[in-house]
């Protein structure tokens, strides 16, 4: 078992002519945590991952794993596993043979192939031609390939694409096992916040190649205020206003108060002589926040490249 390394993106920029695909991007991904790399389609996520893996040369800045660029790693496959596409296999070759070719080329014991097939839940399909696989099965095969060298760092581009609800549930548990039990560093890109919000520990959000927010997912969930139910909402609103707190009616008779300090709301209700039926913090609408963060950033100029930017 290989523990993870620290991913560091520092001042990373990529220009295609006058088009800025990634613009002075800086963030870190810590071992033992799952980091969601989020942004709408065309935000620059895949370009960033390709620079991290040495597939695209940056215009400026750096992308390293434990301080070393990917092309300078002594054992690349044993350090970093990546699944950027679920189509990089010969369609006439079986899933098992695809992994065997990769293992042989990398000097990895063949026994590891069956172990990865079992771990990713595709042993029953191992002898079928990979070209007959569904998109969800191709995603699992790509994940098995990424894990062949038991790397400490795992980089996945849209890994839930094509998975059914059961497959998404499996993926969440599998990634949590890798990060928590094996202390691997996991970076997962997606253009859908709702797809990863139950999985990731941290988030990095970009739009048009620009960083717009980063931090712990738990912090993203904050800021929603408080929800309170009482038999006389109008009277409680007046009491809250007397304390400088705004309260707006909800869709089901509740009040949404502009504070996360439940004590202040409870004290206002007590002083007004009102019973409280419910008092809790209101989680922020993460999807609404995500759309708000990514809709107003547009610093790119000129026509974009014909391919390779996502």
N, C-alpha and C positions, 0 to 999 in steps of 0.2 A: 504494500500500500504506500503510495506517494502522497505526502502532504502538499498543500498548495503553496504557490509563490505569490508575491504581490505584483499586480499589474499597475504600471504607472504610465499614464498618458500626459505628456507635458508640452504645452504650446503647439499641439499637432495641427498642421495646416496642409491642405491639399488643394491646388489649383489646377484646373484643366483649361488652359487659356485664360480667358477673363472670368470663367465660372469658378466660384469658390465652393468646393464640395464640403470641406471641413475647415473651420475658421478658428484658429488659436484655441483648440480644445484641450482642457486639462481636467483630469479626474483620476481617482485611484480605485482599485478593486482589491479588497482585503481577503486573505485566506480564511476558510471556514465560513464564508458568507456567499449568498447568492445575490448578485447585482443585476438588476434589470436595466438594460440599455435601451431606452425608449425614445420614440419619435415617429412622426408620420412617415409614410412612404416618401422616399427622396430626401430624407433628413440628413443623410450622410453616415448612417450607422454601418452599412456594409463596407463602405470605403474606409471607415475607421478600423474595422476589424481586419480588413485586408492589409492595411498599413501595419497593424500590430503583428500580423503573421508574415510580414516581409513580402507580400504579394504585390503591393503597390508602394512605390517610393514616395515619402512625404516631401512636400515642398519645403517645409521647415518643421521643427519640433522633433519629439522623440516618442517612441512607444516601446516599453521594456517589460520584461518579466524578471523580477528580482534584480533589476538594474542591468539586465543583458538584453540586447536586441535579439529577436527570434533567430535571425540568420547566424548569430554568433553563439547560440546555445550548443553545448557539448553533446546533449542528448535531446534533440527537438521532440521526438515522438514520446519520449519518457517524461518530458516536461510539460508539453502543451498538446492537448487533443482538441481538434476543431471540426465542426460540422457546419460549413457555410452553405452547402447545397446538398439536396437529397437525390441528385441525379448523376453523381460522379462515379458510375460503375458501368461495367459492360452489361447490356441488357440480356445477353444470351448466357451469362455466367450465373451460377447459383449464388445465393447469399453467402453460403459457407465458403465457396471457392473465391469469392471476392475478398473475404476477410483473410483467407489463406494466402492469397497473392500478396496482400499488404503486409501480413505477418512475416512471410518469407523475405520480402524485400527489406524489412526493417530488422531482421534477425530476432524476431519475437517468437517464442515457442508456440508451435501449432496448437498445443493444448489450450492456449489462451483463447483461441477462436471459439471453441465450443462453450467455454466459460462465458464469453461475451454474448453469444447467441442466447444462452440460458438467462443471463442477467437482464437482457433487453427484451425478453419475452417473444423471441421469434424462432425457437428451435424447430417447431413444426413446419416452418416455411423455409428452412435452411437449404433444402435440396431443390427448391423451386427456382426457376430463372428469375433473376432480380427484375427483369423487364416486365414481369407479370405482377409485381408487387403493387399494392395500393400506395398512395402518397404517404399514408400513416405508417405502413410497413417500411417504406424507403427511409422515413425519418428514423425509425428504430435501427435500421441497418447502418445509417450514417452515424448514429450515436454509438453503436457497437464498434464501428471502425475508429471513432475518435478515442475510445477507451482502451484500444488494444495495448498500447504501451503503458497502461496504468499511470497516466499523467497526473500531475498535481494541479494543473490548470485546465479548465474546460471552457471552450468558447463556442457558443451555439447561436446560430442565426435563424430566428423564427422556428424553433424546434417543435412547437405545437401545431404548426401549419399542417392540416390534413388529418390530425388526430381526432377521433371521436371523443365524446365525453369521458368514456372509460379510459381511453388512452391518455387524455389530459390529466385525469386523476392519478393514473400510474406515473406519468412524467413528474408531477409535483412531488410525489412521495419518493421517487427515485433520486431526483436532484437534491431533496432534503437529506436523504441518506448519505449522498456523496459529500455534501457540505458539512453536515453535522458529525456524522460518524467517521468519515475519512478525512475531514478537514481540508477538502479540496476548494480551490478558488474557482467560482463559476460565474461567467459573464454571459447573460442571455439577452439577445436583442429581440425586440418586438415593436410593432407599430400599434399594438393594442394594450392599453394599460390593464383592462379588465382580464386579459389573458394571463397576466403574470402577477397581479396584485396579491393573490393568495399564496404565491410561491416565493417571492423575492424578499430579501432583508433590506436592501438598499436600492435606490433608483438614481439613474443619470438620465436626464431628459434633454434631448437636443432638437432643434428645429432649424432647417436650412444651414446645417453645419455648425450652429452656434449653441453653446451650452446655455440652457435656460433655467435648469434647477437640478440640484443633486442633494442627496441626504438619505436618511433612514425612512423606510416605508411607514414606520410607526409615526414619524413626524408628519408625513403627508396626510395621515388620517386625522390629524388634529385640526383645530381651527373651525369646527363646525358649530360651536356654541353649545347651548343646553336645551333640552326638551323638557317641558313641565306640563302636567295636566292637573286641572283643578276645576271645581264646579262653577267658578266665576272667573273666567279668563280676563274679562274686562277690568274687574277690580284688581286682579293681580298685576295686570299691565300698568295700572296707575301706581301701584306700590313699587313696582320695579323702576318706573320712570322717576319716582322720587329718589331713587338711588343712582340715577344716571344711567340706567340700563335700558336698552331698547328691546322690545318684545313684539314679534309679528305673529299673527295667527297662522297655524299650520293647516294642512289639508284635512285633518281629522279631529279638529277641535283643540289641538294642543297649542302651546305657545313655544316659539323658538326664540330663545333669549341670547343676546350678543355677549355671552361670557361663558367660559368653561369652569368658572368657580361656582360649583353647585351650592356651596355654603351661602353665598350671597343671595341666591334665588330662594333657598330654604328659609333664610332669615326674613326676607321680604314677605313671603307667604305667611310665616308665623306672626309677624307684626300686623298683618292685615286680617288675622284670624281665619285664614283659609286652610282647609285640609289639602294635602298634596297627594294625588293619586299616582303620579309618576314623576320622577326627577332623574334625568340621566344626561350624559354628554351626547351630543349629536355628532356622528362621524361625518367628516367632509365628503362631499360628492367627488370622488377621485376622478371619475371620467370627465365631469364638468371642469375640474381643475386642470386636467391634462389638456383638454381642448383649448382652454383659456391660455395656457402656457405656450402651446405650440401654434396658435393661430395668428399671432401678431408679429412674428419674427421673419423678416424677409430682407436679408442683406446681400443676397447673391445678385450679381450683375452679369448680363450677357447670356448667350445660349449655353446650355449644359452639355456635357459629354453625351455621346450616343449610348454609352453603356457603363456599368460598373459603379453607379452611384445609387445608394439606397439608404 
